Amino acid sequence: MIALKSSADTLFILLGAIMILAMHAGFAFLEVGTVRKKNQVNALVKILADFAVSTIAYFFIGYYIAYGVQFFSPAETLVEHSGFELVKFFFLLTFAAAIPAIISGGIAERAKFYPQLLATAILVAFLYPFFEGIVWNHRFGLQAWLKAAFGHEFHDFAGSVVVHAVGGWVALPAVMLLGARRGRYNGDGAIAAHPPSSIPFLALGAWILTVGWFGFNVMSAQTLDHVNGLVALNSLMAMVGGTLVALLLGRNDPGFVYNGPLAGLVAVCAGSDIMHPLGALVTGGVAACVFVWMFTLTQNRWKIDDVLGVWPLHGLCGAWGGIAAGIFGLKACGGLGGVSIWSQLAGTVTGITVAAVGGFALYGTMKKFVGIRLEPEQEFDGADLSIHNISATADHGTSW
């Protein structure tokens, strides 16, 4: 209960919020290092603007939908219990804002700037908190039904499905409705290579995300009395497993190597508090397999131009993480128990359905009525008109 929250708990969750806030710099640099140079400034501005819009949308609407809490009370009420509820909002906001940050990487280099901000507002105000409330606040009865049917609720400790799978499966219809970048696929089936513009930036982004992830996972406990070192060790093992498998399967490609740890960390979020470390190692390794194989398949065979591979990385690895929690969380597999594979499957499929249907409805409607793709001449210049002057200046090598 809120009355039990101390100032130490408030500081603990505040530090977690700051670490995850720093992860948004990781999203930015990962995208900046991957896109072509002419689109780097666009990517930097987009990530920051998305976070600002997410804050407003979650503060006024999304947090209330998920948790039934609003912030229109008198100030003396808001700061009760060391202001824990205020900092909890900040902490959970950083999760919510990851949704548009994930999508940003998939739609990079050809999406309109302001329509995407509108999409961000709708996703963070309505779609994401709808599923967040179902899983983490027992809204709409799904968790109660799963417990009655299978003995256990859907378990997602730090958001493999709630955050990552939802973000990745919203991104997929957005990417497909946008279409490929101009010149990416030729009429004869040939693929034009768009190599990363900066391996150091890509690596920096991956490292920032990796470090911040320990706040993402460990501090999902939210209070000091629930902290568990198992979460930290499992996060580490999944990261290492993802790195090594990506190194082997990716044939030393730095893009795969630096996304490998991220794949492992995405997958371990759900069960990091109940898995054995060896289970976390396997979970991370399998996630890296999923990412490398599916990124190659989507780009080369299916011709889906998902620039940063956010559907394989977040959508598929997040879904695998939800299922993996139901496997390696079992006592028979060395875990702590308290999970059901059937509940994990049902919760994961529900998250995918909400995200895919919601993403298609949102981006399909926007495509029809406001447009979501840059005009050909804007795409060639690498920027939306709204920030065209900034990008053009950067292209010519002149400082701001």
N, C-alpha and C positions, 0 to 999 in steps of 0.2 A: 504494500500500500504506500501511497505517496507520503504518509506521515512518517514512515520509517526511513525515508531518504535523508542522508546526511550531507553536509558540505563536502565531505570526502567523496561521496558518490557523485556529487555535482561536478567536482573537479575531474574525476575519473572519466565521466562521459563527455565532458568538455574537451579533454585531451583527445579522446576518440574522434570527436567531431572535427577537431583541427587536423588530425592525421588524414581523415577522409577528404576534408576540404583540399588538402595538399594533393590528393590523388587526382583532382581535376586538372592540376598542372601536368600530371602524368598523361591524362587523356589528351591534353593539348599538344604536348611535345611528341607523343606517339603519332598523332595525326600529322603534325607539322613535318616530322621526319619521313613520313610515308608519302604524302601528296607531293605533287610537282612544285617546284620553287615558286611559280607564279601564284599558287594558291595558299601559301604559307600564312600570310597575314589574315586572309579570310578565315582560316581555321582557328587562329589564335583569338580573333574577335568573337567568333561564333561560340566557342566554348565558354568564354566569360559572360557573354550576353545570355546564353542559355541558362547559366547558373543564376543570374539575376532574375530572369523571368520565372525560373523554377521556384525561387524563394517566395516571390509574391503569390504565385499560384498555390503553393503548398501552405503558406501562412493563412491565406484568406479562405481557401476551399479544401484543399487536399487533406490536410491534417485532420480537419473536422470529419471528413468522410471516413477516414481510416480509423480514427480514435475517438471521435465525438468531443474533441477539445477545441475550444476557440479562445481567442486572446483579446476579448473585448471587456474583460473584467477590470475592476479598479486595480491600480498598480500594487496596492498592498496585498491583494489576493495573488497576483502574478508572481510575487517574489517569496511566497510561502515555501517552506521546506527548502531554503537556500536557492530558490529559483530552479529547482531540478526539472520541472516540467518545461520550462523555457529552453534549457540546454538539451533536454531530450528532443524537443522539436528541432533544434539545430542539428543534432546528431542524425535524426531520421531524415531531415531535409537533404543531407549530403547523400544519403542512399537514393532518395527520390530523384535528385538532380543527376544521378548517374544514368538514368534512362535516356534523356536527350544527348548526354555525352557519348553514350554507346552508339546511338543512332547516327550521330554526327560523322563518325568514322566510316559508316557504310555509304552514306549519301554524299560524301565529300566530292568537291570539284565540279558539281553541276546543279546543286540545289539552290533555289532562291533563298535569300537571307531572311527576309521578314516573314514569309509564309512558314518557314521552319520555326521561327520564334512563336508564331501562333500555334503550331503543332505542339511545341514544348509546353505552352500554357495549358492546353487541353489535356495532354497526356499526364502532366504532373498534378493537375487539379482534379481529374476525374478517373482516367483509366487505371493508372498505377495505384492510387490509394484504394480503389475498389478492390483489387486483388490483395493488396497489402492488408487491408482490414479483414478480409476473409481469413488469411493465414495467421497474422500476428495479433489480431484482436477478436478472433472468433465471431466475426460478423456473418450474417446470412446463413448460419447453420451448417456449413460444409464440414467444419472440423468436428462438430458434434455427431454428424452423420457418419463420418469416417471412423470415429472412435466406436460408435455403436456397431458398425458393420464389420470392422477389421481389428478392433481391440486397441488401436492407437490412432492418434491424430497424424496429419501430415506434418513432418518435421523439417523445418528449414531454418537452421540456427542463424545464419548470417546472409541468406539471400541468393543462393545458387539459382533458385527458380524465381523467387519474388522480385529480385532485382535483375539478375543477369539474363536468365531465360526470357523474362518478359521484355527486357530491352532488345535482345537479339531477335525475338520473334515479331516485335513491332517493326524493327528495322528491315526485315526481309520483304514485306510488301512495299515498304517505302522505296527500297532499292529497285525492286522489279517494276514498280509504277514509273519511276524516274527513267529507267532505261540506262544503258551503258554510257560511259563517257564517250564523247565524240572521238572517233578514230581508234577506239580500244579494240573493236572487232571489225575486220574487213569483210567484204562481201564474199570472198573466197574461203572464209573460215579461218584465215590467219589471225593471230593475236599480236597486237602491237604492245610491246613491253613498255610499261610505265614504272621504271625502277624507283625505289625510294630516293628522295631528294637529299636526305641527310641521315646516314647511319648513326652518327653521334647523337642527333636529336631523338631518333627512334629509340636508341638504347637508353638515353636519359629518361624518356617518358616511361619506358618499361621499368626502369629501376625505381622511379618515383612511385609508380603504381604498386610495385612489389613491396616496398617499405611501408607505404600507407596501408596496405592490405592487412597488416598485423593489427592495426587499429580497427579496420573494417571487421575483422573476425573476432579478435580477442575481446574488444570492447563492446561487442554485441551482447555481452553479459549484462551491460548497463549499470550494474552495481558491483561494488567491491566484493561483497559476500558471495557473488556468483562467478567470480573470475576463476578460470581453470587453465592451468598451464598446458593441459592436453591440447587445447585449441591452438596455442602457439606452435607446439611441436608438430601437430598435424598439418598446420599451414606450411611450415618449413618443409616437411617431407613431401607434400603435394607439389610445392614449388620446385623442389629438386627433381622429383620424378618427371614433372613436365619438361624441365630444362633438358635433362639427359635424353629423353625419348625424342624430343624435337631436334636435338643435335644429331641424333642418329638418322631419323627419318627425313629430316630436312636437308640432309647432305651439306651441312655447314652453312646453309643460307642464314645470314644474320636476322632476316625478317622472321623466319621460323624459330630460330634459337631464342630470340627475345620475346616472342609471343608464347613460347612453351611454358615458362613459369606462370604466365598470366592464365593460360588454359588450366593448369593445375590448381591455381588459387581460385579460379571461378568454380571449379568442380567441387572443391573441398569445403566451400562455405556451408553447405547444407548440413553436413555431418561432422564438422570439425570438432564438435563437442562430445561425440559419442563413438567415433572410430578408433581403432587401434592405429598407431603410427604406420604400421606396415600396410594397413588398409588404405590409409591416406596416400602412401607412396604409390600404390597401385592405381588409386583413383586419379592421381595427377598424371601418371604415365599414360593411362588410357585416354585421358582428356587431350593430351598432346597428340596422340595418334588420331583422335577424332579431328582435331584442328588441322593438322598437316594434310591429312587425306581429303577432308571435306573442303578445305580452302582450295586445294588443287582441282578437285572435281568441279566445284561451283564456278571457278574462274575459267578453266580450260575446256571442260566438256559442256557444262550447262550454260556457259556464257552469261553468268550472273555477275555483274561488275560491282561486287561488294568490296570497296576499296581497301579497308582494313581487315576484312574478313570477320565482321562483327557477328554475323549469323553463326558461322562455325564456332567462333571463340566464345561468345556469350550465349547465343541461343542453344546450340547443341551441347556445348560443354556444361552449360548451366543445367540443361535437362538431364544430362548424364549425372551431374552432381546430386540432383534430387533423387534419382534412382539409386545411385551408389550409396547414399545414406541408408537406404532400405536394405542394402546388401551387407556392407561392411560395418554398419551399426548394430547388426544382430550379434547376440552373444556367441552364436555358433561360428561367426567369422571374426571373433576376437573383440567385438565392440561391447558397448555398455548395455545394449538392448533398449527397449522402449520404443521401437519402431516396427512398422509393418511394410513389407515390400508393396502390398496392394494399396495401402494408403499413400505411399510415396509415388506410385504410378498414377493414381487418381489425381493427387495434388499437382503433379507435374503436367499431366495432360490438361488439367483445368487451366493452369497458368498459360500454357502454350495456346490454348483455344482463345482465352480472353485476349491475349496479346495479338495473335495473328488476325482474329476477326476485327478487333478494335483498330489495329494498325491499318488494315485494308480499308475499313470504313472511313477512317479519318483521312488518310492520304488519298484515297479514291475520291472522296468528296472535295478535298482541296484541289486536286488535280483538275476536276471538272469546273469548279467555280472560281478559283483564284490563280491556279497554275502553280506548279511546284518546281519547274525546271527553268534554268536560265535560257535566255534566247541564245541562238548560235554564236552571235558576235560577242556576247558577254562571256559565254563559256570559253570561247577562244582566248579572251583576255584574262580568264581565270578569276573573275570576280563579279559579284552582283553590283549593280549600279549604286546600291546603297553604300558600299564601301569601295567603290571602284577607284577613287582617287588615292586611297591608301595603298591598295594593291599595285596600282600602276606605278606609284612612287617607288615601292619596294622592288618592282621588276627592273627599274632603271638604276638600281644600286644607290639611290640617294637616301640618306637617313631622314627620319621623320623631322 
